[in-house]
Structures are given as structure tokens and as C-alpha cells.
Amino acid sequence: MVFTKVREIICEKFAVDEDQVTMDTSFKEDLNADSLDMVEIVMAIEEEFDIGEIDEDAVSGIDTVGDAVNFISNIL
């Protein structure tokens, strides 16, 4: 469930097909995400999962979709 929701957010933000987003997809290398993109993704994730504000240090450790999914799963 977490992966599906994160994938939906990413597909909407980057206008990519779902089959292009896997747990190994890198935000920077595969999606060309910059720091503003990452802020927007984090905000969308915070809202979608109602988890409050994610610490900036935690965000810096999120490089792949799998990192994001694992981070969220540990919070829920």
C-alpha cells in the first residue's frame, strides 16, 4: 500500500508511467529531481500519509523510492 501511494505521487509529480517507478528508482538519477522537487514530494507524502513534518535530516537520506517507502513504513 505504501509503495502504491508513493508511486502515485511520483507519477503525478514527474509525469511518468507507473511501470517506470520501482523501489530502486533514484529520485536524482532516474527522475532528475532537484531539491525543490524533493520538498514537494515530501510535502505530498506528509499530507497523503498524515505523518506530520518529516525531519530535514531524514529527507537527506532518501535517495530512492525504496528509501521513501521504508521510511514511511517505519513511521506508520
Residue, then its C-alpha position, 0 to 999 in steps of 0.5 A: m500500500v505504501f509503495t502504491k501511494v508513493r508511486e502515485i505521487i511520483c507519477e503525478k509529480f514527474a509525469v511518468d508511467e507507473d511501470q517506470v517507478t520501482m523501489d530502486t528508482s533514484f529520485k536524482e538519477d532516474l527522475n532528475a529531481d532537484s531539491l525543490d522537487m524533493v520538498e514537494i514530494v515530501m510535502a505530498i507524502e506528509e499530507e497523503f500519509d498524515i505523518g506530520e513534518i518529516d525531519e530535514d535530516a531524514v529527507s537527506g537520506i532518501d535517495t530512492v523510492g525504496d528509501a521513501v517507502n521504508f521510511i514511511s513504513n517505519i513511521l506508520 
